[in-house]
Amino acid sequence: MKTLPLSKDAGGNRAMVDCADGEVSAYRHCAFCEYCKGVRVGPRVYPTPQEQVLNDVKRGAAADEALMNAALQFNQMIRDGNAIECADQENQGFKPRYRL
């Protein structure tokens, strides 16, 4: 597991990470990447809410709207966090979390 530090602007509206694909937005890129396994907020690592909710949706235990709530929670974690926990050990880059 790699720890990718978040680079934020002064206003906190942009949060960028250095991915294998280059510098990308954590809000738009990591939120939808299968390799994103958590957000580091201070000394703690919180797992991505999308992963748990997606598993629940696949089993029929959660409604589709739960994915939207999980995405909002992820954005709040990025706002408060200082790093992304990434499972991309081979530096392959973005791998979509949601596939048809």
C-alpha positions in Angstrom: 0.0 0.0 0.0 1.3 3.4 -1.0 0.6 6.7 0.8 0.2 9.5 -1.7 0.2 13.0 0.0 -2.5 15.4 -0.9 -1.4 18.8 -2.3 -4.1 21.4 -1.5 -4.5 25.0 -2.7 -5.0 27.8 -0.2 -8.8 27.7 -0.4 -9.0 23.9 0.0 -11.0 23.5 -3.2 -8.4 21.5 -5.0 -6.7 18.4 -3.7 -4.2 16.8 -6.0 -2.1 13.6 -5.7 0.8 12.3 -7.7 -0.5 9.1 -9.3 1.1 6.9 -12.0 -1.1 8.9 -14.4 0.6 12.1 -13.3 -0.9 14.8 -10.9 -4.6 14.2 -10.7 -7.5 15.5 -8.6 -8.4 13.3 -5.6 -12.0 14.5 -5.9 -12.4 13.4 -9.6 -9.9 10.7 -10.0 -9.2 8.8 -6.7 -12.9 8.7 -5.8 -13.6 6.5 -8.8 -10.4 4.4 -8.7 -10.4 0.8 -7.5 -6.9 1.2 -6.1 -8.0 3.9 -3.6 -8.4 2.1 -0.3 -8.5 4.9 2.2 -7.9 8.5 3.3 -5.3 9.4 5.9 -6.7 12.0 8.3 -3.9 12.8 10.8 -2.6 9.5 12.2 -5.7 7.5 11.3 -6.6 5.8 8.0 -10.3 5.7 7.1 -11.4 3.2 4.4 -13.2 4.6 1.4 -17.0 4.6 2.0 -17.6 3.8 -1.7 -16.0 0.3 -1.4 -18.3 -0.9 1.4 -21.4 0.6 -0.2 -20.6 -0.9 -3.6 -20.3 -4.3 -2.0 -23.7 -3.8 -0.3 -25.3 -2.6 -3.5 -24.0 -5.7 -5.4 -25.6 -7.9 -2.7 -28.8 -6.0 -2.8 -28.4 -4.7 0.8 -28.2 -1.0 -0.1 -30.0 1.3 -2.4 -28.3 3.0 -5.4 -28.6 6.4 -3.5 -26.1 5.1 -1.0 -23.3 5.4 -3.5 -24.0 9.2 -3.8 -23.9 9.5 0.0 -20.6 7.6 0.0 -19.2 9.9 -2.6 -20.1 12.9 -0.5 -18.5 11.3 2.6 -15.4 10.6 0.6 -15.2 14.3 -0.5 -15.4 15.4 3.2 -12.7 13.0 4.1 -10.5 14.4 1.3 -11.2 17.9 2.6 -10.0 17.0 6.1 -7.3 14.5 5.1 -3.7 14.7 4.2 -3.0 11.6 2.1 -4.5 8.8 0.0 -3.8 5.2 0.7 -3.3 3.6 -2.8 -3.1 -0.2 -3.5 -1.5 0.3 -7.0 1.9 -1.4 -6.4 2.6 -1.9 -10.1 2.1 1.8 -11.0 -0.6 0.9 -13.5 -2.6 4.1 -12.9 -6.3 4.6 -12.8 -8.6 1.5 -12.7 -12.3 2.3 -12.7 -14.1 1.2 -9.6 -17.5 1.1 -11.4 -17.8 -1.1 -14.5 -20.8 -2.1 -16.4 
